Amino acid sequence: HPSHPPPPADFFFWYLGNYYYNITNKLALRAAGGSTGFPMTIASLQMGVGCIYALFMWVAPDSRSMPKVTADDVMKMLPVAFCAMGAHCASVFALSAGAVSFGQIVK
């Protein structure tokens, strides 16, 4: 039921995944030159791969049914999508500019 809180294990695994994401992202950003390297390129590629994966999940025959999305739905989602993209890019740039803990605060 949607009103029930998620089990504590869900929080644990989300934080564990987030920890490894941040460490891996920091290593990739450091290898690409840090804040003077390519943080926005890496952030954009991450968003692009996520979009391709989401589109694949919609068209995969055994995954889930294709959503019914109208042009009006897309227009309504654009402001939220733009803000989510901006937040992701800011957190990736923060990871490139400082410690992982600084990136986590920006997130």
N, C-alpha and C positions, 0 to 999 in steps of 0.2 A: 504494500500500500504506500502511496507517495508521501503520506504524512508521517511515516515512521522514519526515525533517523537511521542513517547507514550504520552498519556494524563497525565497531572500533577497528577491525582488521582492514576495512576499506580505507580509513584514514591513514593507517600505518603504511599500507602499500602505495597510496598516493604520495605520501611524503617520501618514501623510499625511492619511488620512481622520479620524483622531483629532484631529490638529492643527486641521483646519478645523471639526470638530464643536465643539471647545472654544472657538475664536474666535467662531463663530456663536452658540453658547450664551451666551457672555459678553456679546455685543452684545444679545441678546434679554433677558437678565437685567438689564443696565444700563438698557435701554429700559423695563423693567417696574418700575424703582425700586430695583434692587440687593437687598441683604439685607432691606431694609424694604419691598420690593415684594411680588412674588408668586413666590418661588423654588419653593415646594412645589406651587403650582398648575401652574407650568411643568413641573416634574418629573413630576407626575401626568398631565398632558396628553401628555407624551412617552411615558410608559408606556402610556397608553390608545391612542395612535396605533399604537404598536408591537404591541399586542395585536390591534387591528383588522386591521393588515396581516398578522400571522401567521394569523389566522382566515381572511382572504381567500385567502392562499396555500394553505390547506388545501382550500378549497371551489372555487378556480379550476379549471375543467375541464382545462386543459392544463399546470397547474403541477406537481403531485405527487399521489400517492395519499393519501387521508385516513388518518391514523393510527388505530390501534385503541387507544383510551384508555379505561380503566375508571375507576370511581369510586375504587378502591383506588390506581390510578396517580396520580390527582389528589391524593389525600391524602398520598402519599409525596413528591410534588413541592412541596407547599405550604411546608414549611420552607425549602427552597432558593429558591423563588420569593420568599418573604418577605424573605430575606436579600439577594437580588439587588435587590429593590425598595428596600430600606433603603440599600444601597450606592449605588444610582443617585441616590436623593434626597439622600444626604449629599454626593455629589460635585457635584450641581447647586447645593446650598446653599453649598458651599465656593466654587464659582465665583462665586456672587453676593456672597460676603462678602470675597473677596480677589482676588489676581492669578490669572491663568490657571495659573501655575506652582504656586500653593497648591492649586488645584483638582486639578491633576494629581497632586500628592503625596497628597491624600486618596483619589483614585481608586486 
